[in-house]
Amino acid sequence: MPVKTSKAYLTVLGVPEKPQISGFSSPVMEGDLMQLTCKTSGSKPAADIRWFKNDKEIKDVKYLKEEDANRKTFTVSSTLDFRVDRSDDGVAVICRVDHESLNATPQVAMQVLEIHYTPSVKIIPSTPFPQEGQPLILTCESKGKPLPEPVLWTKDGGELPDPDRMVVSGRELNILFLNKTDNGTYRCEATNTIGQSSAEYVLIVHDVPNTLLPTTIIPSLTTATVTTTVAITTSPTTSASTSSTGDPNALAGQTGPDHALIGGIVAVVVFVTLCSIFLLGRYLARHKGTYLTNEAKGAEDAPDADTAIINAEGSQVNAEEKKEYFI
């Protein structure tokens, strides 16, 4: 029987080895240029290498493919160059190898960065408006690697003037009670093996504001009463209204007095007073006139001065009786 043959072409995939990251030396100083290389061998066809930093892919990398000694597989490497800063401390840099033989399960290598940097310092006060007699805590927030510990507090370029009242606890400066002598510039200084940094806080101690009570509206009422003595009908209402609108001590949302009622009461009081003065004056005037008229009786028809005097003396008897009656 004749022999029948067929041909088949077999392609063997080369599975890439687990990638390795090289070029990292711990720790790295802030501002240094770092170069990381990821390498894998034994892939056929050549594997693909991708870089990630905080789950964000980095595109600007160098890629190199070399044929292995067996001339069947490849060694692939990729290089990542970047300048580190303090935000890179603790960041995981990942090298991922993708290949068709891995069944959608890529191989990865990871390198966690350790960056050393000088401290950053910030002073945080316990209150934004320090007042006389109150306590104050100044917190020196310092971040650095290695961590700076402890911190140094100074005032106006020298030591703290009152250690009994100004207590330093760790990163905190606690002033037990403030007074005007505490005004000045406070400095917090932090140091680690990389460098030194500081921050300043200018303290201004404010006076304690006076608490105004609702009775402070009394001066406006007094002003209204004085003004009404000049103009009875219009001044009370106008003065009370002016005092109410111009009173800087009035609290927001507080209901003011009824100015119309106050003006009416003041007007009635002034009116009654004026009427009383008028009636009293009229009474005094009538009493004086009656006394002089009785005293002068008998002198109207007298022919001469002597007769008038005699007649007047006789009239004074009756007048004195009337005068004594009125008293």
C-alpha positions in Angstrom: 0.0 0.0 0.0 1.3 3.5 -0.7 2.6 5.5 2.4 0.7 8.6 3.3 2.4 11.4 5.3 1.4 14.8 6.9 3.3 17.6 8.5 2.6 19.6 11.7 4.5 22.6 12.9 5.0 22.8 16.7 5.6 26.1 18.6 6.9 25.8 22.1 6.3 28.9 24.3 9.0 29.9 26.7 7.6 30.8 30.1 9.4 33.9 31.5 11.1 33.6 34.9 9.9 35.6 37.9 11.2 39.2 37.4 13.8 40.8 39.6 14.3 44.5 40.5 17.8 45.8 41.0 19.4 49.1 41.5 17.8 50.1 44.8 19.9 50.9 47.8 18.2 51.9 51.1 17.8 54.6 52.2 17.7 57.1 49.4 18.2 60.8 50.2 15.6 63.3 48.9 16.5 64.7 45.6 18.7 61.8 44.5 18.3 60.2 41.1 17.1 56.6 41.3 17.5 54.0 38.6 15.6 50.7 38.9 16.0 47.8 36.5 13.5 44.9 36.1 14.8 41.8 34.3 13.3 38.4 33.3 14.7 35.5 31.2 13.4 32.4 29.3 10.5 34.0 27.5 9.5 32.9 24.0 8.4 35.1 22.4 9.9 38.0 24.3 7.8 39.1 27.3 6.4 42.6 27.9 7.5 44.6 31.0 5.4 47.4 32.4 6.1 49.7 35.4 3.6 51.0 38.0 3.9 53.5 40.8 1.0 53.8 43.3 -1.1 51.8 40.8 -0.4 54.4 38.1 1.5 53.2 35.0 4.8 54.9 34.1 5.3 55.2 30.4 8.7 56.8 30.1 11.0 53.7 30.5 13.8 52.0 28.6 13.2 48.5 27.1 15.9 46.0 26.1 15.5 42.5 24.5 18.4 40.0 24.2 18.5 36.4 22.7 19.6 33.8 25.2 22.5 31.4 24.5 20.2 28.6 23.3 19.0 31.0 20.6 15.5 30.0 21.3 14.4 32.2 24.3 14.9 35.9 25.2 16.0 37.9 28.2 14.1 41.2 28.6 15.0 44.1 30.8 13.4 47.5 31.4 15.0 50.5 33.2 13.1 53.2 35.2 14.8 56.6 36.0 13.3 59.2 38.3 14.3 61.8 41.0 12.8 61.0 44.4 11.2 63.4 46.9 9.6 63.0 50.3 6.3 62.0 48.7 7.9 58.8 47.4 8.6 57.5 50.9 6.8 54.3 51.5 5.6 54.1 47.8 5.5 50.6 46.2 7.1 50.4 42.7 5.9 47.4 40.7 7.4 45.7 37.7 4.9 43.5 35.9 5.7 40.9 33.2 3.0 40.0 30.7 3.2 37.0 28.4 0.8 34.7 26.5 2.1 31.7 28.4 1.0 33.1 31.7 -2.8 32.7 31.0 -3.6 36.3 31.9 -1.9 36.0 35.3 1.2 38.3 35.1 4.2 37.9 37.2 5.2 40.9 39.4 8.1 42.1 41.4 7.7 44.9 44.0 10.1 47.4 45.7 9.0 49.7 48.5 11.0 52.9 48.6 12.5 54.4 51.7 13.4 58.1 51.3 15.1 60.2 54.0 14.4 63.9 54.1 14.9 67.0 56.3 12.1 67.9 58.7 9.1 70.1 57.8 7.8 72.1 60.8 4.5 73.9 61.5 3.2 75.6 64.7 -0.4 75.1 65.5 -2.0 77.2 68.3 -4.8 75.9 70.5 -6.8 79.1 69.9 -6.7 81.6 67.0 -7.5 84.5 69.3 -5.4 84.3 72.5 -6.6 86.5 75.4 -5.1 87.7 78.6 -5.5 85.2 81.5 -6.3 82.2 79.3 -4.1 79.2 78.7 -2.4 78.6 75.3 -0.9 75.4 73.8 1.5 75.7 70.8 2.0 72.4 69.0 5.1 72.0 66.9 4.1 69.6 64.1 7.3 68.2 62.6 7.6 65.6 59.9 10.8 64.1 58.8 12.7 60.8 58.2 14.3 59.9 60.5 11.7 61.5 62.8 13.1 64.5 64.7 12.9 64.2 68.5 12.8 66.3 70.6 12.1 69.8 69.4 13.6 73.0 70.7 11.5 76.0 71.8 12.8 79.6 72.0 11.3 83.1 72.4 12.8 86.1 70.6 16.0 84.2 69.9 16.6 83.2 73.5 15.4 80.8 76.1 11.9 80.7 77.4 11.7 83.5 80.1 9.3 81.8 82.6 9.9 78.0 82.8 7.4 77.7 85.7 4.6 79.1 83.6 5.8 77.9 80.2 6.0 74.1 80.3 7.5 72.1 77.3 6.0 68.6 76.9 7.3 66.7 73.9 6.4 68.9 70.9 4.0 71.1 72.9 4.6 74.4 74.6 2.0 75.0 77.3 1.6 78.6 78.6 -0.6 78.2 81.8 -2.0 81.7 81.7 -1.3 84.6 79.3 -0.3 88.2 80.0 1.0 91.0 77.9 4.7 90.1 78.7 4.2 86.9 76.7 4.0 88.9 73.4 6.8 88.0 71.0 8.1 85.5 68.4 8.2 81.8 69.4 10.4 79.5 67.4 10.2 75.7 67.1 13.3 74.0 65.7 13.5 70.3 64.6 16.6 68.4 63.6 17.4 64.9 62.3 20.4 63.3 60.7 19.6 64.8 57.3 19.1 68.5 58.2 17.4 71.1 60.3 14.2 73.1 59.9 12.2 75.6 62.0 9.0 77.6 62.1 7.9 80.8 63.9 4.7 82.0 65.6 4.1 85.6 66.5 2.0 85.8 69.7 -0.2 88.8 70.4 -2.1 88.6 73.7 -5.5 90.4 73.4 -7.5 92.1 76.1 -10.5 90.3 77.5 -13.6 92.0 75.9 -16.1 93.6 78.3 -19.4 91.7 78.5 -22.3 94.1 77.9 -25.6 93.5 79.7 -29.0 94.3 78.3 -29.2 97.2 80.9 -26.9 99.2 78.7 -30.0 100.5 76.9 -30.7 102.8 79.9 -28.5 105.7 78.6 -30.7 105.9 75.5 -33.8 106.3 77.7 -32.0 109.1 79.7 -31.2 110.9 76.5 -34.8 110.8 75.5 -36.0 112.3 78.8 -33.5 115.2 78.6 -34.4 116.0 75.0 -38.1 116.2 75.8 -37.6 119.2 78.0 -36.8 121.2 74.9 -39.5 120.0 72.6 -42.5 118.3 74.2 -44.3 116.9 71.2 -41.7 115.6 68.8 -38.3 115.2 70.6 -39.1 112.1 72.7 -40.0 109.9 69.8 -37.1 111.2 67.6 -34.5 111.0 70.4 -35.5 107.5 71.4 -35.4 106.3 67.8 -32.0 107.9 67.2 -30.6 106.4 70.4 -31.9 103.0 69.5 -30.5 102.9 66.0 -27.1 104.3 67.0 -26.6 102.1 70.1 -23.5 100.0 69.3 -24.1 97.9 72.4 -27.4 96.5 71.3 -27.3 92.8 70.8 -28.2 91.2 67.4 -31.8 90.0 67.4 -32.7 91.7 70.7 -36.1 93.4 70.8 -35.9 97.1 71.7 -38.3 99.1 74.0 -41.6 100.6 72.7 -40.4 104.1 71.9 -43.9 105.4 71.2 -45.1 104.3 74.7 -42.0 105.8 76.4 -42.5 109.1 74.5 -46.1 109.2 75.4 -45.4 108.7 79.1 -42.7 111.3 79.2 -45.0 113.8 77.4 -47.8 113.3 79.9 -45.4 113.7 82.9 -44.0 117.0 81.4 -47.5 118.3 80.6 -48.7 117.6 84.2 -45.6 119.3 85.6 -46.2 122.4 83.5 -49.9 122.6 84.4 -49.0 122.3 88.1 -46.4 125.1 87.8 -49.0 127.3 86.0 -51.7 126.7 88.7 -49.3 127.3 91.5 -48.1 130.6 90.0 -51.7 131.7 89.4 -52.6 131.0 93.0 -49.6 132.9 94.4 -50.4 135.9 92.2 -54.1 136.0 93.3 -53.1 135.8 97.0 -50.7 138.7 96.7 -53.2 140.9 95.0 -55.9 140.3 97.6 -53.5 141.2 100.4 -52.4 144.5 98.7 -56.0 145.5 97.9 -57.2 145.0 101.5 -54.3 146.9 102.8 -55.0 149.8 100.6 -58.7 150.1 101.5 -59.7 153.5 103.0 -57.0 155.4 101.2 -59.0 155.9 97.9 -61.5 158.5 99.2 -59.2 160.3 101.7 -58.9 164.1 101.0 -55.3 164.2 102.4 -52.5 161.9 103.5 -53.3 162.0 107.2 -56.9 160.8 106.6 -55.6 158.1 104.3 -53.3 156.8 107.0 -56.0 156.7 109.5 -58.4 154.9 107.1 -55.6 152.5 106.2 -54.9 151.6 109.8 -58.6 150.8 110.2 -58.5 148.6 107.2 -55.4 146.7 108.3 -57.2 145.3 111.2 -59.6 143.5 108.9 -56.8 142.7 106.5 -54.7 141.2 109.2 -57.7 139.1 110.2 -58.0 137.9 106.6 -54.3 137.4 106.2 -54.2 135.3 109.4 -57.2 133.3 108.0 -55.4 132.6 104.8 -52.2 131.4 106.6 
